[in-house]
Amino acid sequence: MKGLSERVTRLKPSATVAVNAKALELRRRGVDVIAMTAGEPDFDTPEHIKEAARRALAEGKTKYTPPAGIPELREALAEKFRRENGLEVSPEETMVTVGGKAALYNIFQALIDPGDEVILIAPYWVTYPAQIELAGGVPVVVPTAPEAGFIPDPDAVRAKVTPRTKALVVNSPNNPTGAVYPREVLEALARLAMERGFYLISDEIYEHLIYEGTHFSPGQLAPEHTITVNGAAKAFAMTGWRVGYAAGPKAVIQAAIKVQGQITTHATSIAQWATLEALTNPATQAFIQRARETFRARRELIVEGLNRLGFPTPKPQGAFYVMADVSRIDLDEVKAAERLLEAARVAVVPGTDFAAPRHVRFSYATSTENIQAALERLEALG
């Protein structure tokens, strides 16, 4: 019998999922583990959004939708991108996907030929290189430093551009670091994309979770070169609903829709109607504001606590993650994460697959009580 495909054999499993699974297994066995692994708000989906889903069910909106999404949602997305991001896009230049991850997958499949290079700024979300490689592309990594707040140097990015460069992925606010790239940096990267003729894929799914400053979408400066990716998961506490969306040049979006039509067909109809409610009901903005203030307080607690305990941790400006240097426990971040889990019963994600050696990621999308208890356990670890 023939074996598995080479591309799947090379594919790495998600470190986040693997560590979270180990923590859940310990919990199943009755072990008291504080999981600070998953990138998922611990708030429930707002009631008005859930009610919209119930209403869609009652009205029989359970049939197939167009692959690009229901027209009403695409119109709302065009308005959202105009109002919040300063992007002038038509509904035909938007698409709805099965989560933000699927939006990225569809775009990579639409853009990348074998051997094409895609520049990634490290630390990066673990899924980027995997999806690039599945499309036959080659990830090219530009590292950043914790002492610089994990902010990229545009000149370092420029040095990595070659005739094979097809795209640059920018994620601000960033997972796993929480870094928010300054506007001048994003503008420099957008100008570089225009100058050298590649695409800039801007993953902005944490745009509403910024604690200092304001969000800037580089598509404002380079609309013909930028694909903006976002989703309902983080801002609206809708992770399990699996709704993402993207906007960009019509040719790219239409190609990505064609890919989606052969894979998932479309996002779940009921979830699309719920997302329409999330985007158009003013109550959502009040929810986002409350969530942001809660995360801000948690950030202060965890950053102060980790630095006090000897784990150097830059203060992030966005998202709900921190990257802590755990080299005082072990220079191998995987071994350090294992010790934190086994000895302190605190689950974190090693920085290995983020391209962040000696660091682990803590998610503070958990209660203040859990954060305080985790810090106490780390202090007892010595």
C-alpha positions as CSV (number, residue, x, y, z in Angstrom):
1,M,0.0,0.0,0.0
2,K,1.2,3.5,-0.8
3,G,2.1,5.9,2.0
4,L,0.9,9.3,3.0
5,S,1.6,12.4,0.8
6,E,4.9,14.0,1.4
7,R,3.3,17.4,2.1
8,V,1.2,16.0,4.9
9,T,4.2,14.0,6.3
10,R,6.1,17.3,6.5
11,L,3.2,19.1,8.1
12,K,3.8,20.0,11.8
13,P,0.9,19.7,14.3
14,S,-0.1,22.8,16.1
15,A,1.9,23.3,19.2
16,T,-1.0,25.2,20.8
17,V,-3.4,22.4,20.2
18,A,-0.9,19.8,21.4
19,V,-0.1,21.5,24.7
20,N,-3.8,22.3,25.3
21,A,-4.7,18.7,24.7
22,K,-2.1,17.6,27.3
23,A,-3.5,20.1,29.8
24,L,-7.0,18.9,29.1
25,E,-6.0,15.3,29.6
26,L,-4.4,16.1,33.0
27,R,-7.7,17.9,33.9
28,R,-9.7,14.8,32.9
29,R,-7.6,12.8,35.3
30,G,-8.5,15.2,38.1
31,V,-5.3,17.3,38.1
32,D,-5.8,21.0,38.8
33,V,-4.2,22.6,35.8
34,I,-4.5,26.3,34.9
35,A,-4.5,26.4,31.1
36,M,-3.1,29.6,29.7
37,T,-2.8,28.2,26.2
38,A,-5.8,28.8,24.0
39,G,-6.3,32.0,22.0
40,E,-10.0,32.2,22.9
41,P,-11.9,34.9,24.8
42,D,-13.4,33.5,28.0
43,F,-16.6,35.6,27.5
44,D,-19.8,34.1,26.2
45,T,-21.0,35.3,22.8
46,P,-23.3,38.4,23.4
47,E,-26.9,37.6,23.7
48,H,-28.1,39.7,20.8
49,I,-25.8,37.7,18.5
50,K,-27.1,34.4,19.8
51,E,-30.6,35.6,19.3
52,A,-29.9,36.4,15.7
53,A,-28.8,32.8,15.2
54,R,-32.0,31.6,16.8
55,R,-34.0,33.9,14.6
56,A,-32.3,32.6,11.5
57,L,-33.1,29.0,12.6
58,A,-36.7,29.9,13.1
59,E,-36.9,31.5,9.7
60,G,-35.5,28.5,8.0
61,K,-32.2,30.2,6.9
62,T,-30.5,26.8,6.9
63,K,-29.8,26.3,3.2
64,Y,-26.7,26.7,1.1
65,T,-25.5,30.2,0.6
66,P,-23.3,31.6,-2.2
67,P,-19.7,30.5,-1.7
68,A,-18.6,34.1,-1.0
69,G,-21.3,34.6,1.7
70,I,-24.8,36.0,1.9
71,P,-25.1,39.3,0.1
72,E,-26.3,41.1,3.2
73,L,-23.2,40.2,5.1
74,R,-20.8,41.1,2.3
75,E,-22.5,44.5,2.1
76,A,-22.0,44.9,5.8
77,L,-18.4,43.9,5.5
78,A,-17.8,46.5,2.8
79,E,-19.2,49.1,5.2
80,K,-17.2,47.8,8.1
81,F,-14.0,48.0,6.2
82,R,-14.8,51.5,5.0
83,R,-15.9,52.7,8.5
84,E,-13.3,51.0,10.7
85,N,-10.4,50.5,8.4
86,G,-10.5,53.3,5.9
87,L,-10.7,50.8,3.0
88,E,-12.8,51.6,0.0
89,V,-14.0,48.1,-1.1
90,S,-17.1,46.9,-2.8
91,P,-19.1,43.8,-1.6
92,E,-17.6,41.9,-4.6
93,E,-14.2,42.6,-3.1
94,T,-15.1,40.8,0.1
95,M,-15.6,37.2,1.1
96,V,-16.8,35.2,4.1
97,T,-14.9,32.1,5.1
98,V,-15.0,29.3,7.7
99,G,-13.0,31.2,10.2
100,G,-10.0,33.5,9.7
101,K,-7.8,30.4,9.2
102,A,-9.7,29.4,6.1
103,A,-9.5,32.9,4.7
104,L,-5.7,32.7,4.9
105,Y,-5.7,29.2,3.4
106,N,-7.9,30.2,0.5
107,I,-5.7,33.3,-0.2
108,F,-2.4,31.3,-0.1
109,Q,-3.8,28.7,-2.4
110,A,-5.0,31.5,-4.8
111,L,-1.6,33.3,-4.8
112,I,1.2,30.8,-4.4
113,D,2.9,28.7,-7.0
114,P,5.6,26.1,-6.0
115,G,8.8,27.9,-5.0
116,D,7.2,31.2,-4.4
117,E,8.5,32.9,-1.2
118,V,6.4,34.4,1.5
119,I,8.0,36.6,4.1
120,L,7.0,36.0,7.8
121,I,7.9,38.2,10.7
122,A,8.9,36.2,13.7
123,P,7.5,35.4,16.2
124,Y,4.6,34.4,14.0
125,W,1.4,32.4,14.3
126,V,2.2,28.8,13.9
127,T,-0.3,28.3,11.0
128,Y,1.3,30.7,8.6
129,P,4.3,28.6,7.6
130,A,2.2,25.4,7.5
131,Q,-0.3,26.9,5.1
132,I,2.4,28.4,2.9
133,E,4.1,25.0,2.6
134,L,0.8,23.3,1.8
135,A,0.5,25.7,-1.1
136,G,4.0,24.8,-2.3
137,G,5.5,28.1,-1.0
138,V,8.7,28.8,0.9
139,P,8.5,30.7,4.2
140,V,11.2,33.3,4.6
141,V,11.7,34.5,8.2
142,V,12.6,37.9,9.5
143,P,13.3,37.8,13.2
144,T,12.4,40.5,15.7
145,A,13.8,41.1,19.2
146,P,12.1,41.3,22.6
147,E,14.1,44.3,23.5
148,A,12.5,46.1,20.5
149,G,9.1,45.0,21.6
150,F,9.0,42.4,18.8
151,I,8.6,45.3,16.3
152,P,10.0,44.5,12.8
153,D,12.7,46.6,11.1
154,P,11.4,47.5,7.6
155,D,15.1,47.4,6.3
156,A,15.4,43.8,7.6
157,V,12.3,42.9,5.7
158,R,13.6,44.6,2.6
159,A,16.8,42.6,2.8
160,K,14.8,39.4,2.5
161,V,12.9,40.4,-0.7
162,T,13.9,38.5,-3.8
163,P,12.5,38.0,-7.3
164,R,10.6,35.0,-5.8
165,T,8.8,37.0,-3.2
166,K,5.1,36.7,-3.7
167,A,3.8,38.0,-0.4
168,L,4.5,39.4,3.1
169,V,2.3,38.5,6.0
170,V,1.8,41.1,8.6
171,N,-0.1,40.4,11.9
172,S,-0.8,43.4,14.1
173,P,-1.8,43.2,16.8
174,N,0.3,40.1,16.8
175,N,-0.1,36.5,17.9
176,P,1.9,35.4,19.9
177,T,3.6,38.6,21.1
178,G,0.7,41.1,21.4
179,A,2.9,43.7,19.6
180,V,1.2,46.5,17.7
181,Y,3.3,47.7,14.8
182,P,3.6,51.5,14.6
183,R,1.9,53.2,11.7
184,E,5.2,54.2,10.2
185,V,6.4,50.6,10.1
186,L,3.2,49.4,8.4
187,E,3.4,52.3,6.0
188,A,7.0,51.4,5.1
189,L,6.0,47.8,4.5
190,A,3.1,48.8,2.3
191,R,5.4,51.1,0.3
192,L,7.9,48.2,0.0
193,A,5.1,45.9,-1.4
194,M,4.2,48.5,-4.0
195,E,7.8,49.1,-4.9
196,R,8.7,45.5,-5.3
197,G,5.4,44.3,-6.7
198,F,4.3,41.7,-4.1
199,Y,1.2,41.2,-2.0
200,L,0.9,42.3,1.6
201,I,-1.5,40.0,3.6
202,S,-2.6,41.9,6.7
203,D,-4.1,39.7,9.4
204,E,-6.0,42.1,11.6
205,I,-8.2,39.7,13.6
206,Y,-7.1,41.4,16.9
207,E,-7.7,44.9,15.7
208,H,-10.3,45.7,18.4
209,L,-8.0,44.6,21.2
210,I,-5.5,47.5,21.3
211,Y,-4.7,49.1,24.6
212,E,-2.6,52.1,23.6
213,G,-2.8,53.9,20.3
214,T,-5.0,53.2,17.4
215,H,-5.2,50.5,14.7
216,F,-3.9,51.2,11.2
217,S,-4.8,49.1,8.1
218,P,-2.0,49.2,5.5
219,G,-4.5,48.6,2.8
220,Q,-5.3,52.3,3.1
221,L,-1.9,53.0,1.5
222,A,-1.6,50.0,-0.9
223,P,-5.1,48.9,-1.8
224,E,-4.0,47.1,-5.0
225,H,-1.4,45.1,-3.1
226,T,-3.1,44.4,0.2
227,I,-5.5,41.6,1.3
228,T,-7.0,42.3,4.7
229,V,-8.0,39.3,6.7
230,N,-10.2,39.4,9.8
231,G,-13.0,37.4,11.5
232,A,-15.7,37.3,14.2
233,A,-13.8,35.1,16.6
234,K,-11.8,37.4,18.9
235,A,-13.7,40.7,19.0
236,F,-17.2,39.2,19.2
237,A,-16.3,36.1,21.3
238,M,-17.4,33.9,18.4
239,T,-14.5,31.4,18.2
240,G,-16.7,28.3,17.7
241,W,-19.0,29.9,15.1
242,R,-16.1,29.8,12.6
243,V,-16.6,32.9,10.6
244,G,-13.8,34.8,9.0
245,Y,-13.7,37.4,6.2
246,A,-11.3,39.1,3.9
247,A,-11.2,42.1,1.5
248,G,-8.7,42.9,-1.3
249,P,-8.2,43.3,-5.0
250,K,-11.2,41.8,-6.8
251,A,-9.1,39.3,-8.8
252,V,-7.5,37.8,-5.7
253,I,-10.8,37.7,-3.8
254,Q,-12.6,36.0,-6.7
255,A,-9.8,33.4,-7.0
256,A,-10.0,32.7,-3.3
257,I,-13.7,32.3,-3.6
258,K,-13.1,29.8,-6.3
259,V,-10.8,27.8,-4.0
260,Q,-13.4,27.9,-1.2
261,G,-16.1,26.7,-3.6
262,Q,-14.2,23.4,-4.0
263,I,-13.4,22.9,-0.3
264,T,-16.0,24.1,2.3
265,T,-18.4,25.7,-0.2
266,H,-19.3,28.4,2.3
267,A,-19.4,29.4,6.0
268,T,-22.4,28.1,8.0
269,S,-25.5,29.9,7.0
270,I,-26.7,30.5,10.6
271,A,-23.3,31.8,11.7
272,Q,-23.3,34.2,8.8
273,W,-26.6,35.8,9.9
274,A,-25.3,36.0,13.5
275,T,-22.2,37.8,12.3
276,L,-24.3,40.2,10.3
277,E,-26.0,41.1,13.6
278,A,-22.6,41.4,15.3
279,L,-21.4,43.9,12.7
280,T,-24.6,46.0,12.6
281,N,-26.0,46.1,16.1
282,P,-24.5,49.0,18.3
283,A,-24.7,46.7,21.3
284,T,-21.6,44.9,19.9
285,Q,-19.4,47.9,20.4
286,A,-20.4,48.2,24.0
287,F,-19.4,44.5,24.5
288,I,-16.0,45.1,22.8
289,Q,-15.3,48.0,25.0
290,R,-16.1,46.0,28.2
291,A,-14.0,43.1,27.0
292,R,-11.0,45.4,26.1
293,E,-11.0,47.0,29.5
294,T,-11.1,43.6,31.2
295,F,-8.2,42.4,29.1
296,R,-6.3,45.6,29.8
297,A,-6.5,44.9,33.5
298,R,-5.4,41.3,33.1
299,R,-2.4,42.4,31.0
300,E,-1.2,44.7,33.7
301,L,-1.4,41.9,36.2
302,I,0.4,39.2,34.2
303,V,3.1,41.5,32.9
304,E,4.0,42.9,36.3
305,G,3.8,39.5,37.9
306,L,6.0,37.7,35.3
307,N,8.7,40.4,35.4
308,R,8.7,40.4,39.2
309,L,9.3,36.7,39.2
310,G,12.3,36.9,36.9
311,F,10.6,36.1,33.6
312,P,11.4,39.0,31.3
313,T,8.2,39.9,29.5
314,P,7.7,42.9,27.2
315,K,4.4,44.8,27.7
316,P,2.3,44.2,24.7
317,Q,0.0,46.8,23.3
318,G,-2.7,44.5,21.9
319,A,-4.2,41.0,21.6
320,F,-4.3,38.9,24.8
321,Y,-0.9,37.2,24.9
322,V,2.5,37.8,26.4
323,M,5.8,36.2,25.4
324,A,7.9,35.5,28.5
325,D,11.6,34.6,28.5
326,V,11.8,31.3,30.6
327,S,15.5,30.7,30.1
328,R,16.1,30.8,33.8
329,I,14.1,27.6,34.0
330,D,15.6,25.9,30.9
331,L,17.2,27.2,27.7
332,D,15.1,24.8,25.9
333,E,11.6,26.4,25.8
334,V,9.9,23.0,25.3
335,K,11.5,21.6,28.5
336,A,10.7,24.8,30.3
337,A,7.0,24.5,29.3
338,E,6.9,20.9,30.4
339,R,8.3,21.8,33.8
340,L,5.7,24.6,34.2
341,L,3.0,22.1,33.4
342,E,4.3,19.2,35.5
343,A,5.7,21.1,38.5
344,A,3.5,24.2,38.7
345,R,0.4,22.8,36.9
346,V,0.4,25.9,34.6
347,A,0.0,25.1,30.9
348,V,1.7,27.5,28.4
349,V,2.7,27.2,24.7
350,P,6.5,26.8,24.0
351,G,7.8,29.3,21.5
352,T,9.4,26.7,19.2
353,D,6.7,26.8,16.5
354,F,6.4,30.6,16.8
355,A,10.1,30.9,16.0
356,A,10.6,32.3,19.5
357,P,13.4,30.4,21.2
358,R,13.7,30.6,25.0
359,H,10.2,32.0,25.2
360,V,6.7,30.7,26.0
361,R,3.4,32.2,25.3
362,F,0.9,32.9,28.1
363,S,-2.7,33.7,27.1
364,Y,-4.5,36.0,29.5
365,A,-7.8,35.2,28.0
366,T,-8.7,33.7,31.3
367,S,-10.0,35.0,34.6
368,T,-8.1,37.3,37.0
369,E,-8.3,34.6,39.6
370,N,-6.6,32.1,37.3
371,I,-3.9,34.6,36.5
372,Q,-3.2,35.3,40.1
373,A,-3.2,31.6,41.0
374,A,-0.8,30.9,38.1
375,L,1.6,33.6,39.3
376,E,1.5,32.1,42.8
377,R,2.3,28.7,41.5
378,L,5.2,30.1,39.4
379,E,6.5,31.9,42.5
380,A,6.4,28.6,44.5
381,L,8.3,26.9,41.7
382,G,11.3,29.1,42.7
